[in-house]
């Protein structure tokens, strides 16, 4: 349902931009408004992710703004363009080299992969991974800020492959790149964005992705789980899969094109599944390992955050970091999320509550003396009651303690298998590089 709705919206927008270029403004307005309805339906569809919803909302705002311009133009019954920059708007939203409607449709579809708003993830939000961060700064930040440094034979990296166990922060560090890359255009692409059921369309999508990136340089193309798109060649693979890999290889190597200002950033947890020609095209191959104790300590602090009321000390965080060898960042995130739920479980299980003095929920400058928090039956002034008897504005949740963290940790296991870790380390030794 989500895919069909979004496909219909893209089809309507494609037709609208064509009518807009022809200056058939009334028809373009009708199509823009119709497309906006379908975009809104796609946003409300449960199948869409939060990132997809945000991208769709952004596109919807763009076309709604254009519709308002056209509506004003029609109202004033002017024959000239709606704005002085009308031709520029059409030029920027159509194929600059061709009037091919199919090509325009493909590029409109791919424009949904452009990250319109920065994820707001800074380098300091990424615990550990110093080698990877330095390599990415060298490949992305330096060429943008100091282009004069990259002349002659000194050229920025055009392909970086991040590989390592699942949950180690490969996608998270890509978000930091998107945030820190200044005025670069960031494309976040998955295999589903480039694989089509229509014969021949997949390789066209790959080609148009790179063409779109070239028109918006400097550009970064991030492809998560790239092994699902460019797996090793085999005798039983489809002809379509082979054509996708061939086109990707041609575009990445920049055969007959100018790829200056374009970085391809790939991520995978199974690098041995990549086609050999593809991973050879990544000039830097950086192993993202499981975090060390110091990084795990920092991750626990980052995930707990500053807004959660806890009694955790620096020694507690160090203990947690030391006792979670083999845990990935994703594993630690799950442990912390479960620990943050422990106070809520105490509230649900409590048979007694007691009055406490705390700042008011509405006004922290006022101390309230009749707030209620869970307690044991033997505690002073304990009142037998359940959480259902507590008024919503009187409840004080218990703080998160080290015992809560230990309990959640005892009920969790790391997700990375030992055999996968050995294969990744072997690949890193044979083909990987230090950052």
Secondary structure, 3 states (H helix, E strand, C coil): CHHHHHHHHHHHHHHHHHHHHCCCHHHHHHHHHHHHHHHHHHHCCCCCCHHHHHHHHHHHHHHHHHHHHHHHHHHHCCCCCCCCCHHHHHHHCCCCCCCCHHHHHHHHHHHHHECCCCCCCCHHHCCCCHHHHHHHHHHHHHHHHCHHHCCCCCCCCCEEEEECCCCCCHHHHHHHHHHHCCCCEEEEECHHHHCCCCCCHHHHHHHHHHHHHHHCCCEEEEEECHHHCCECCCCCCCHHHHHHHHHHHHHHHCCCCCCCCEEEEEEECCHHHECHHHHHHCCEEEECCCCCHHHHHHHHHHHHCCCCCECCCHHHHHHHHHCCCCCCHHHHHHHHHHHHHHHHHHHHHCCEEEEEEEECCCCCCCEEEEEEEEECCCCCCCEECCHHHCCHHHECCCCECHHHHHHHHHCCCCCCCHHHHHHHHHHHHHHCECC
